[in-house]
Amino acid sequence: MGTISHEALVISGGEAERQKVLAIASRMPQNGPWRQEWERLVSPVLKSLTNGYEWFFVAPDGSKEWWDTSDQGNEFREQIGAALGADVVWVRFGELGIAVRAYGQEVERVER
């Protein structure tokens, strides 16, 4: 048994920021006899319906806490925050969850 904590990132940014994240993913350590494909966790860039905003998503690693993959996933997310010069706001949820991260000129909140 173990604890699972799904930790995902939603990043406001376009292809330039996504390429930085993919570069970090390509440098992540490889575990055991299989290849950890960290790049698979990075979504394509999504564009808003108006005003040209762009976002992309970094999916959770799916590992149990304290496993090597989980520790490496934590390092991956920390490196992303540092490389993008951005604060990382943590919202944790269990097996099924929807997190809403609202931000902008008038709003700054996290809902679960």
C-alpha positions as a printed NumPy array, in Angstrom:
array([[  0.   ,   0.   ,   0.   ],
       [  1.019,   3.585,  -0.428],
       [ -0.216,   7.115,  -0.68 ],
       [ -0.975,   8.537,  -4.092],
       [ -0.96 ,  12.299,  -4.543],
       [ -1.721,  13.459,  -8.077],
       [  0.27 ,  16.618,  -8.754],
       [ -0.407,  18.343, -12.064],
       [  0.617,  21.716, -13.432],
       [ -1.445,  24.064, -15.591],
       [  0.932,  26.594, -17.101],
       [  0.018,  29.893, -18.759],
       [  2.383,  29.974, -21.658],
       [  2.848,  29.071, -25.268],
       [  5.176,  26.941, -27.342],
       [  8.362,  28.664, -26.107],
       [  7.559,  27.76 , -22.488],
       [  6.445,  24.259, -23.502],
       [  9.786,  23.684, -25.238],
       [ 11.6  ,  24.622, -21.998],
       [  9.52 ,  22.034, -20.146],
       [ 10.212,  19.382, -22.795],
       [ 13.953,  20.107, -22.503],
       [ 13.747,  19.504, -18.746],
       [ 11.765,  16.304, -19.379],
       [ 14.45 ,  15.005, -21.737],
       [ 17.093,  15.408, -19.013],
       [ 15.149,  13.562, -16.302],
       [ 16.762,  10.352, -14.966],
       [ 15.75 ,   6.977, -16.333],
       [ 14.662,   4.303, -13.834],
       [ 15.358,   0.596, -14.066],
       [ 15.13 ,  -1.356, -17.304],
       [ 12.31 ,   0.812, -18.725],
       [ 12.41 ,   4.357, -20.052],
       [ 10.48 ,   6.961, -18.095],
       [  9.051,   9.103, -20.856],
       [  8.565,  12.359, -18.975],
       [  7.755,  14.102, -22.275],
       [  4.483,  12.104, -22.425],
       [  3.197,  14.101, -19.464],
       [  3.359,  17.436, -21.349],
       [  0.258,  18.377, -23.352],
       [  0.111,  20.405, -26.546],
       [ -0.511,  24.135, -26.164],
       [ -4.191,  25.029, -25.876],
       [ -5.461,  28.415, -27.054],
       [ -8.297,  30.393, -25.514],
       [-11.39 ,  31.171, -27.538],
       [-10.721,  34.913, -27.248],
       [ -7.797,  37.236, -26.556],
       [ -5.108,  34.745, -27.621],
       [ -4.205,  33.303, -24.209],
       [ -2.288,  30.022, -24.243],
       [ -1.874,  27.24 , -21.697],
       [ -0.538,  23.728, -21.448],
       [ -0.734,  20.975, -18.887],
       [  1.822,  18.732, -17.189],
       [  0.087,  15.563, -16.015],
       [  0.871,  13.779, -12.731],
       [  3.489,  11.011, -12.748],
       [  0.985,   8.511, -11.281],
       [  3.47 ,   7.12 ,  -8.767],
       [  2.988,   6.469,  -5.082],
       [  4.605,   8.916,  -2.694],
       [  8.196,   8.096,  -1.725],
       [  8.783,   5.908,  -4.793],
       [ 11.674,   6.987,  -7.021],
       [  9.317,   8.07 ,  -9.792],
       [  7.357,  10.241,  -7.354],
       [ 10.53 ,  11.864,  -6.029],
       [ 11.71 ,  12.486,  -9.591],
       [  8.274,  13.91 , -10.454],
       [  8.628,  16.372,  -7.569],
       [ 12.048,  17.382,  -8.923],
       [ 10.577,  17.716, -12.442],
       [  7.86 ,  20.096, -11.228],
       [ 10.356,  22.129,  -9.163],
       [ 12.673,  22.473, -12.171],
       [  9.752,  23.634, -14.314],
       [  8.855,  26.371, -11.813],
       [ 12.48 ,  27.51 , -11.616],
       [ 13.009,  27.452, -15.407],
       [  9.861,  29.472, -16.062],
       [ 10.51 ,  31.862, -13.177],
       [  7.02 ,  31.192, -11.908],
       [  5.444,  30.538,  -8.554],
       [  3.909,  27.082,  -8.327],
       [  0.534,  27.024,  -6.553],
       [ -0.156,  23.547,  -5.181],
       [ -3.678,  22.123,  -5.258],
       [ -3.884,  18.496,  -4.127],
       [ -6.766,  16.108,  -4.857],
       [ -7.371,  12.368,  -4.59 ],
       [ -8.471,   9.74 ,  -7.089],
       [-11.057,  11.994,  -8.721],
       [-10.809,  15.723,  -8.509],
       [-11.278,  18.94 , -10.354],
       [ -9.181,  21.916,  -9.346],
       [-10.031,  25.427, -10.467],
       [ -7.175,  27.927, -10.412],
       [ -8.573,  31.403, -11.004],
       [ -6.201,  34.307, -11.582],
       [ -6.124,  37.632, -13.336],
       [ -6.581,  41.309, -12.595],
       [ -9.566,  40.894, -10.293],
       [ -9.288,  37.297,  -9.1  ],
       [ -6.774,  35.211,  -7.155],
       [ -8.162,  32.005,  -5.672],
       [ -7.963,  28.238,  -5.734],
       [-11.071,  26.069,  -5.461],
       [-11.51 ,  22.336,  -5.01 ]])
